[in-house]
């Protein structure tokens, strides 16, 4: 017959690697501060005294995202370079650089924000691609046709798509407006 030792529960051992007591004698219970420190260390997998690295990367990612948005805002300002013949080349440079910044931002933010950053970047690029201006120079010979009743200065002040850039008048409409209406 095999003799088994009686089942005696083993004494509860404290795990001193997770919770370190303050060194008080005769006190087996850790303080609430020690428990909170152990919980934070276990939750984040690091020492709670060091700041988490993920928040710094998320901050850099958000800075890249804001930089890309600011770059796209400069792409929708009227400019003579955004002429009817070259507007896609000029806008493409802005959009390409902004997309690089958006990709960097999506890689640096945490996983739970990555989808939001990707969707926001696609929306921003789509909106700016449709909204970027296409500027057509109004020559001095064509200017009387535009000023039949009201001068261009007044029409521009009313909000019509005319702007004076470097002393010359341009009709700057958004791409979607130019494609859909004329």
Secondary structure, 3 states (H helix, E strand, C coil): CCCCCCCCCCCCCCCCCCCCCCCCCCCCCCCHHHHHHHHHHHHHCCCCCCCCHHHHHHHHHHHHHHHHHHHHHHHCCCCCCCECCCHHHHHHHHHHHHHHHHHHHHHHCCHHHHHHHHHHHHHHHHHHHHHCEEEEEECHHHHHHHCCCCCHHHHHHCCCCEEEECCEEEEEEEHHHHHHCC
